[in-house]
Amino acid sequence: MQSQKRGQQHKQGYQADLNKYFGKRLKIKLNAKRTIIGTVIGFDIFMNLVLDHCKELIPGQGAENKDNLYPGFSNVTDQLVDIGQAIVRGNSIIMWECLDKVKD
């Protein structure tokens, strides 16, 4: 079968290659106007992610990025709330930004 030659193919097409993001920090925008930052420690073919050292960005609540550990998070009125490990459903991801350098 043609779809078996290039890897797993689903109704929507080929699955995303998330291996290059394994162990990298991602800033993820979710539906329901939430943003989280965490390190990818697992994923599946449906783009569900398991994140470690996860923090939720809450706009307008304080200043916790003084040492610039989270590039792209510059608003000093925002707050990062530690939520530990998190499982993110792939359907709820709107976009992500890798905060670490990725090798192809």
C-alpha positions as CSV (number, residue, x, y, z in Angstrom):
1,M,0.0,0.0,0.0
2,Q,1.3,3.5,-0.9
3,S,0.7,5.0,2.6
4,Q,2.8,2.4,4.3
5,K,6.0,3.3,2.3
6,R,6.4,6.7,3.9
7,G,5.4,5.9,7.4
8,Q,2.0,6.1,9.1
9,Q,-0.6,8.1,7.3
10,H,-3.9,9.1,8.8
11,K,-7.1,10.6,7.4
12,Q,-5.6,14.1,7.6
13,G,-2.3,13.2,6.0
14,Y,1.2,12.3,7.4
15,Q,1.9,12.7,11.1
16,A,4.1,15.6,12.3
17,D,7.7,14.7,13.0
18,L,8.0,15.7,16.6
19,N,11.3,13.9,17.3
20,K,13.3,17.0,16.7
21,Y,11.4,18.8,19.5
22,F,12.0,16.0,22.1
23,G,13.8,17.5,25.1
24,K,13.3,21.1,23.8
25,R,11.3,23.8,25.5
26,L,8.1,24.9,23.7
27,K,5.8,27.8,24.2
28,I,2.4,26.5,23.3
29,K,-0.8,28.5,22.6
30,L,-3.9,26.6,23.4
31,N,-7.5,27.2,22.6
32,A,-9.4,28.8,25.5
33,K,-6.7,31.6,25.4
34,R,-4.1,29.7,27.5
35,T,-0.4,29.7,27.0
36,I,2.0,27.2,28.5
37,I,5.8,26.7,28.4
38,G,7.4,23.3,29.0
39,T,9.9,20.7,28.0
40,V,8.7,17.9,25.6
41,I,9.2,14.5,27.2
42,G,6.7,12.5,25.2
43,F,4.2,12.6,22.3
44,D,2.1,10.4,20.1
45,I,0.8,10.2,16.6
46,F,-2.1,12.5,17.5
47,M,0.3,15.3,18.5
48,N,-0.7,14.9,22.2
49,L,2.3,16.1,24.2
50,V,3.7,15.3,27.6
51,L,5.5,18.3,29.0
52,D,7.8,18.5,32.1
53,H,8.7,21.6,34.1
54,C,5.6,23.1,32.7
55,K,4.5,26.7,33.5
56,E,1.3,28.5,32.5
57,L,1.6,32.1,31.4
58,I,-1.1,34.2,33.1
59,P,-1.2,37.7,31.6
60,G,-1.1,40.8,33.8
61,Q,-0.4,39.1,37.2
62,G,3.3,39.8,38.1
63,A,6.9,39.6,37.0
64,E,8.8,36.3,37.2
65,N,11.0,36.4,34.1
66,K,13.8,38.5,35.6
67,D,16.6,36.1,34.5
68,N,15.2,35.7,31.0
69,L,14.8,31.9,31.2
70,Y,11.9,32.1,28.9
71,P,12.6,34.0,25.7
72,G,9.6,35.4,24.0
73,F,8.1,36.1,27.4
74,S,9.0,39.7,28.0
75,N,5.9,41.4,29.4
76,V,6.8,42.2,33.0
77,T,3.2,42.3,34.0
78,D,2.7,38.6,33.1
79,Q,3.2,35.7,35.6
80,L,4.4,32.1,35.2
81,V,2.6,29.6,37.4
82,D,4.4,26.3,37.9
83,I,2.1,23.4,37.0
84,G,4.8,20.6,36.9
85,Q,4.1,17.8,34.4
86,A,1.2,18.2,31.9
87,I,-0.4,16.3,29.2
88,V,-1.7,18.5,26.3
89,R,-4.2,17.2,23.9
90,G,-3.1,17.7,20.3
91,N,-6.6,19.0,19.3
92,S,-6.2,21.9,21.7
93,I,-2.9,23.2,20.3
94,I,-3.3,26.3,18.2
95,M,0.5,26.9,17.6
96,W,3.8,26.4,19.2
97,E,7.2,28.1,19.3
98,C,10.4,26.3,20.1
99,L,12.4,28.3,22.7
100,D,15.6,26.1,22.2
101,K,17.7,25.6,19.1
102,V,16.5,22.7,16.9
103,K,18.8,20.6,14.7
104,D,17.3,19.2,11.6
